[in-house]
């Protein structure tokens, strides 16, 4: 088993997105279920890609497929909180990018949970890996830490 990663702070991230929790996010233990965090990771990354013109859900010929993800939890979050998802690029390769994701209580400085999210870029029709498009790679470099 690997050592637990140090708890990250807001300073470790470059972009933030507010995400409201929903009533059905809570589980029987009264906190947001662990699977919901992975949805927040996906939402934070893909919203950034869409808003910056790098992803058209219906038309992009090159898309990022998730090949690896993981999460470490430090404290519980529960409905009706709003969380803030922070993203930064941890590793930028030729055809893949690994994002660092932090989930923060609104206004909190330390991550309540943090993880990784890796996309491999493929040509949509063939599903074969391709280099990350140049404009996207340049934008990812800006949020790399």
Contact map, one row per residue, 1 for C-alpha under 8 A:
1110000000000000000000000000000000000000000000000000000000000000000000000000000000000000000000000000000000000000000000000000000000000000000000000
1111000000000000000000000000000000000000000000000000000000000000000000000000000000000000000000000000000000000000000000000000000000000000000000000
1111100000000000000000000000000000000000000000000000000000000000000000000000000000000000000000000000000000000000000000000000000000000000000000000
0111110000000000000000000000000000000000000000000000000000000000000000010000000000000000000000000000000000000000000000000000000000000000000000000
0011111000000000000000000000000000000000000000000000000000000000000000010000000000000000000000000000000000000000000000000000000000000000000000000
0001111100000000000000000000000000000000000000000000000000000000000000000000000000000000000000000000000000000000000000000000000000000000000000000
0000111110000000000000000000000000000000000000000000000000000000000000000100000000000000000000000000000000000110010000000000000000000000000000000
0000011111110000000000000000000000000000000000000000000000000000000000000000000000000000000000000000010000000110010000000000000000000000000000000
0000001111111000000000000000000000000000000000000000000000000000000000000000000000000000000000000000000000001110000000000000000000000000000000000
0000000111111000000000000000000000000000000000000000000000000000000000000000000000000100000000000000000000001110000000000000000000000000000000000
0000000111111100000000000000000000000000000000000000000000000000000000000000000000000000000000000000000000000000000000000000000000000000000000000
0000000111111100000000000000000000000000000000000000000000000000000000000000000000000001000000000000000000000000000000000000000000000000000000001
0000000011111111000000000000000000000000000000000000000000000000000000000000000000000111000000000001110000000000000000000000000000000000000000101
0000000000111111000000000000000000000000000000000000000000000000000000000000000000000111000000000000000000000000000000000000000000000000000000111
0000000000001111100000000000000000000000000000000000000000000000000000000000000000000111000000000000000000000000000000000000000000000000000000100
0000000000001111110000000000000000000000000100000000000000000000000000000000000000011110000000000000000000000000000000000000000000000000000000000
0000000000000011111000000000000000000000000100000000000000000000000000000000000000011100000000000000000000000000000000000000000000000000000000000
0000000000000001111100000000000000000000000000000000000000000000000000000000000001111000000000000000000001000000000000000000000000000000000000000
0000000000000000111110000000000000000001000000000000000000000000000000000000000001111000000000000000000000000000000000000000000000000000000000000
0000000000000000011111000000000000000000000000000000000000000000000000000000000111100000000000000000000000000000000000000000000000000000000000000
0000000000000000001111101000000000000000000000000000000000000000000000000000011111100000000000000000000000000000000000000000000000000000000000000
0000000000000000000111111100000000000000000000000000000000000000000000000000001100000000000000000000000000000000000000000000000000000000000000000
0000000000000000000011111100000000000000000000000000000000000000000000000000001100000000000000000000000000000000000000000000000000000000000000000
0000000000000000000001111110000000000000000000000000000000000000000000000000000000000000000000000000000000000000000000000000000000000000000000000
0000000000000000000011111110001110010000000000000000000000000000000000000000011000000000000000000000000000000000000000000000000000000000000000000
0000000000000000000001111111111110000000000000000000000000000000000000000000011000000000000000000000000000000000000000000000000000000000000000000
0000000000000000000000011111111110000000000000000000000000000000000000000000000000000000000000000000000000000000000000000000000000000000000000000
0000000000000000000000000111111000000000000000000000000000000000000000000000000000000000000000000000000000000000000000000000000000000000000000000
0000000000000000000000000111111000000000000000000000000000000000000000000000000000000000000000000000000000000000000000000000000000000000000000000
0000000000000000000000000111111100000000000000000000000000000000000000000000010000000000000000000000000000000000000000000000000000000000000000000
0000000000000000000000001111111110000000000000000000000000000000000000000001111000000000000000000000000000000000000000000000000000000000000000000
0000000000000000000000001110011111010000000000000000000000000000000000000001111000000000000000000000000000000000000000000000000000000000000000000
0000000000000000000000001110001111111000000000000000000000000000000000000000000000000000000000000000000000000000000000000000000000000000000000000
0000000000000000000000000000000111111100000000000000000000000000000000000000000000000000000000000000000000000000000000000000000000000000000000000
0000000000000000000000000000000011111110000000000000000000000000000000000000000000000000000000000000000000000000000000000000000000000000000000000
0000000000000000000000001000000111111111000000000000000000000000000000000000000000000000000000000000000000000000000000000000000000000000000000000
0000000000000000000000000000000011111111100000000000000000000000000000100000000000000000000000000000001000000000000000000000000000000000000000000
0000000000000000000000000000000001111111110000000000000000000000000010100000000000000000000000000000000000000000000000000000000000000000000000000
0000000000000000000000000000000000111111111000000000000000000000000000000000000000000000000000000000000000000000000000000000000000000000000000000
0000000000000000001000000000000000011111111100000000000000000000000000000000000000001000000000000000000000000000000000000000000000000000000000000
0000000000000000000000000000000000001111111110000000000000000000000000000000000000001000000000000000100000000000000010000000000000000000000000000
0000000000000000000000000000000000000111111111000000000000000000000000000000000000000000000000000000000000000000000000000000000000000000000000000
0000000000000000000000000000000000000011111111100000000000000000000000000000000000000000000000000000000000000000000000000000000000000000000000000
0000000000000001100000000000000000000001111111110000000000000000000000000000000000001110000000000000000000000000000000000000000000000000000000000
0000000000000000000000000000000000000000111111111000000000000000000000000000000000000010000000000010000000000000000000000000000000000000000000000
0000000000000000000000000000000000000000011111111100001000000000000000000000000000000000000000000000000000000000000000000000000000000000000000000
0000000000000000000000000000000000000000001111111110000000000000000000000000000000000000000000000000000000000000000000000000000000000000000000000
0000000000000000000000000000000000000000000111111111000000000000000000000000000000000000000000000000000000000000000000000000000000000000000000000
0000000000000000000000000000000000000000000011111111111000000000000000000000000000000000000000000000000000000000000000000000000000000000000000000
0000000000000000000000000000000000000000000001111111111100000000000000000000000000000000000000000000000000000000000000000000000000000000000000000
0000000000000000000000000000000000000000000000111111110000000000000000000000000000000000000000000000000000000000000000000000000000000000000000000
0000000000000000000000000000000000000000000000011111111000000000000000000000000000000000000000000000000000000000000000000000000000000000000000000
0000000000000000000000000000000000000000000000001111111100000000000000000000000000000000000000000000000000000000000000000000000000000000000000000
0000000000000000000000000000000000000000000000001111111100000000000000000000000000000000000000000000000000000000000000000000000000000001000000000
0000000000000000000000000000000000000000000001001101111110010010000000000000000000000000000000000000000000000000000000000000000000000000000000000
0000000000000000000000000000000000000000000000000100111111110000000000000000000000000000000000000000000000000000000000000000000000000000000000000
0000000000000000000000000000000000000000000000000000001111110000000000000000000000000000000000000000000000000000000000000000000000000000000000000
0000000000000000000000000000000000000000000000000000000111110000000000000000000000000000000000000000000000000000000000000000000000000000000000000
0000000000000000000000000000000000000000000000000000000111111000000000000000000000000000000000000000000000000000000000000000000000000000000000000
0000000000000000000000000000000000000000000000000000001111111110000000000000000000000000000000000000000000000000000000000001000000000000000000000
0000000000000000000000000000000000000000000000000000000000111110000000000000000000000000000000000000000000000000000000000011100000000000000000000
0000000000000000000000000000000000000000000000000000000000011111000000000000000000000000000000000000000000000000000000001111000001000000000000000
0000000000000000000000000000000000000000000000000000001000011111100000000000000000000000000000000000000000000000000000001111000000000000000000000
0000000000000000000000000000000000000000000000000000000000000111110000000000000000000000000000000000000000000000000000111100000000000000000000000
0000000000000000000000000000000000000000000000000000000000000011111000000000000000000000000000000000000000000000000001111100000000000000000000000
0000000000000000000000000000000000000000000000000000000000000001111110000000000000000000000000000000000000000000000011110000000000000000000000000
0000000000000000000000000000000000000000000000000000000000000000111110000000000000000000000000000000000000000000000011110000000000000000000000000
0000000000000000000000000000000000000000000000000000000000000000011111000000000000000000000000000000000000000000000111100000000000000000000000000
0000000000000000000000000000000000000100000000000000000000000000011111100000000000000000000000000000000000000000001111000000000000000000000000000
0000000000000000000000000000000000000000000000000000000000000000000111110000000000000000000000000000000000000000001110000000000000000000000000000
0000000000000000000000000000000000001100000000000000000000000000000011111000000000000000000000000000000000000000111100000000000000000000000000000
0001100000000000000000000000000000000000000000000000000000000000000001111100000000000000000000000000000000000000111000000000000000000000000000000
0000000000000000000000000000000000000000000000000000000000000000000000111111000000000000000000000000000000000001110000000000000000000000000000000
0000001000000000000000000000000000000000000000000000000000000000000000011111000000000000000000000000000000000011100000000000000000000000000000000
0000000000000000000000000000000000000000000000000000000000000000000000001111100000000000000000000000000000000001100000000000000000000000000000000
0000000000000000000000000000001100000000000000000000000000000000000000001111110000000000000000000000000000000001000000000000000000000000000000000
0000000000000000000000000000001100000000000000000000000000000000000000000011111010000000000000000000000010000001000000000000000000000000000000000
0000000000000000000010001100011100000000000000000000000000000000000000000001111110000000000000000000000000000000000000000000000000000000000000000
0000000000000000000011101100001100000000000000000000000000000000000000000000111111000000000000000000000000000000000000000000000000000000000000000
0000000000000000000111100000000000000000000000000000000000000000000000000000011111000000000000000000000000000000000000000000000000000000000000000
0000000000000000000110000000000000000000000000000000000000000000000000000000111111100000000000000000000011000000000000000000000000000000000000000
0000000000000000011110000000000000000000000000000000000000000000000000000000001111110000000000000000000011000000000000000000000000000000000000000
0000000000000000011110000000000000000000000000000000000000000000000000000000000011111000000000000000001111000000000000000000000000000000000000000
0000000000000001111000000000000000000000000000000000000000000000000000000000000001111100000000000000001111000000000000000000000000000000000000000
0000000000000001111000000000000000000001100100000000000000000000000000000000000000111110000000000000111100000000000000000000000000000000000000000
0000000001001111100000000000000000000000000100000000000000000000000000000000000000011111000000000001111100000000000000000000000000000000000000000
0000000000001111000000000000000000000000000110000000000000000000000000000000000000001111100000000011110000000000000000000000000000000000000000000
0000000000011110000000000000000000000000000000000000000000000000000000000000000000000111110000000011100000000000000000000000000000000000000000111
0000000000000000000000000000000000000000000000000000000000000000000000000000000000000011111100001111000000000000000000000000000000000000000110111
0000000000000000000000000000000000000000000000000000000000000000000000000000000000000001111100001111000000000000000000000000000000000000000000011
0000000000000000000000000000000000000000000000000000000000000000000000000000000000000000111110001110000000000000000000000000000000000000000000010
0000000000000000000000000000000000000000000000000000000000000000000000000000000000000000111111011100000000000000000000000000000000000000100110010
0000000000000000000000000000000000000000000000000000000000000000000000000000000000000000001111111000000000000000000000000000000000000000000000000
0000000000000000000000000000000000000000000000000000000000000000000000000000000000000000000111110000000000000000000000000000000000110000000000000
0000000000000000000000000000000000000000000000000000000000000000000000000000000000000000000011111000000000000000000000011100000011110000000000000
0000000000000000000000000000000000000000000000000000000000000000000000000000000000000000000111111100000000000000000001111000000000110000000000000
0000000000000000000000000000000000000000000000000000000000000000000000000000000000000000111110111110000000000000000001110000000000000000000000000
0000000000000000000000000000000000000000000000000000000000000000000000000000000000000000111100011111000000000000000111100000000000000000000000000
0000000000000000000000000000000000000000000010000000000000000000000000000000000000000011111000001111100000000000000111000000000000000000000000000
0000000000001000000000000000000000000000000000000000000000000000000000000000000000000111110000000111110000000000011110000000000000000000000000000
0000000000001000000000000000000000000000100000000000000000000000000000000000000000001111000000000011111000000000011110000000000000000000000000000
0000000100001000000000000000000000000000000000000000000000000000000000000000000000001110000000000001111100000011111000000000000000000000000000000
0000000000000000000000000000000000001000000000000000000000000000000000000000000000111100000000000000111110000011110000000000000000000000000000000
0000000000000000000000000000000000000000000000000000000000000000000000000000000000111100000000000000011111111111100000000000000000000000000000000
0000000000000000000000000000000000000000000000000000000000000000000000000000100011110000000000000000001111110011000000000000000000000000000000000
0000000000000000010000000000000000000000000000000000000000000000000000000000000011110000000000000000000111110000000000000000000000000000000000000
0000000000000000000000000000000000000000000000000000000000000000000000000000000000000000000000000000000111111000000000000000000000000000000000000
0000000000000000000000000000000000000000000000000000000000000000000000000000000000000000000000000000000111111110000000000000000000000000000000000
0000000011000000000000000000000000000000000000000000000000000000000000000000000000000000000000000000000100111110000000000000000000000000000000000
0000001111000000000000000000000000000000000000000000000000000000000000000000000000000000000000000000000100011111000000000000000000000000000000000
0000001111000000000000000000000000000000000000000000000000000000000000000100000000000000000000000000011110011111110000000000000000000000000000000
0000000000000000000000000000000000000000000000000000000000000000000000001111100000000000000000000000011110000111110000000000000000000000000000000
0000000000000000000000000000000000000000000000000000000000000000000000111110000000000000000000000000011100000011111000000000000000000000000000000
0000001100000000000000000000000000000000000000000000000000000000000000111000000000000000000000000001111000000011111100000000000000000000000000000
0000000000000000000000000000000000000000000000000000000000000000000011110000000000000000000000000001110000000000111110000000000000000000000000000
0000000000000000000000000000000000000000000000000000000000000000000111100000000000000000000000000111100000000000011111000000000000000000000000000
0000000000000000000000000000000000000000100000000000000000000000011111000000000000000000000000000111100000000000001111100000000000000000000000000
0000000000000000000000000000000000000000000000000000000000000000111110000000000000000000000000011110000000000000000111110000000000000000000000000
0000000000000000000000000000000000000000000000000000000000000001111100000000000000000000000000011100000000000000000011111000000000000000000000000
0000000000000000000000000000000000000000000000000000000000000001111000000000000000000000000000111000000000000000000001111100000010000000000000000
0000000000000000000000000000000000000000000000000000000000000111100000000000000000000000000000110000000000000000000000111110000011110000000000000
0000000000000000000000000000000000000000000000000000000000000111100000000000000000000000000000100000000000000000000000011111011111100000000000000
0000000000000000000000000000000000000000000000000000000000001110000000000000000000000000000000000000000000000000000000001111111111000000000000000
0000000000000000000000000000000000000000000000000000000000011110000000000000000000000000000000000000000000000000000000000111111100000000000000000
0000000000000000000000000000000000000000000000000000000000001000000000000000000000000000000000000000000000000000000000000011111000000000000000000
0000000000000000000000000000000000000000000000000000000000000000000000000000000000000000000000000000000000000000000000000111111100000000000000000
0000000000000000000000000000000000000000000000000000000000000000000000000000000000000000000000000000000000000000000000000111111110000000000000000
0000000000000000000000000000000000000000000000000000000000000000000000000000000000000000000000000000000000000000000000000111011111000000000000000
0000000000000000000000000000000000000000000000000000000000000000000000000000000000000000000000100000000000000000000000011110001111100000000000000
0000000000000000000000000000000000000000000000000000000000000100000000000000000000000000000000100000000000000000000000001110000111110000000000000
0000000000000000000000000000000000000000000000000000000000000000000000000000000000000000000001110000000000000000000000001100000011111000000000000
0000000000000000000000000000000000000000000000000000000000000000000000000000000000000000000001110000000000000000000000001000000001111101100000000
0000000000000000000000000000000000000000000000000000000000000000000000000000000000000000000000000000000000000000000000000000000000111111100000000
0000000000000000000000000000000000000000000000000000000000000000000000000000000000000000000000000000000000000000000000000000000000011111110000000
0000000000000000000000000000000000000000000000000000000000000000000000000000000000000000000000000000000000000000000000000000000000001111111000000
0000000000000000000000000000000000000000000000000000010000000000000000000000000000000000000000000000000000000000000000000000000000011111111100000
0000000000000000000000000000000000000000000000000000000000000000000000000000000000000000000100000000000000000000000000000000000000011111111110000
0000000000000000000000000000000000000000000000000000000000000000000000000000000000000000000000000000000000000000000000000000000000000111111111000
0000000000000000000000000000000000000000000000000000000000000000000000000000000000000000000000000000000000000000000000000000000000000011111111100
0000000000000000000000000000000000000000000000000000000000000000000000000000000000000000100100000000000000000000000000000000000000000001111111110
0000000000000000000000000000000000000000000000000000000000000000000000000000000000000000100100000000000000000000000000000000000000000000111111110
0000000000000000000000000000000000000000000000000000000000000000000000000000000000000000000000000000000000000000000000000000000000000000011111110
0000000000001110000000000000000000000000000000000000000000000000000000000000000000000001100000000000000000000000000000000000000000000000001111111
0000000000000100000000000000000000000000000000000000000000000000000000000000000000000001111100000000000000000000000000000000000000000000000111111
0000000000011100000000000000000000000000000000000000000000000000000000000000000000000001110000000000000000000000000000000000000000000000000000111
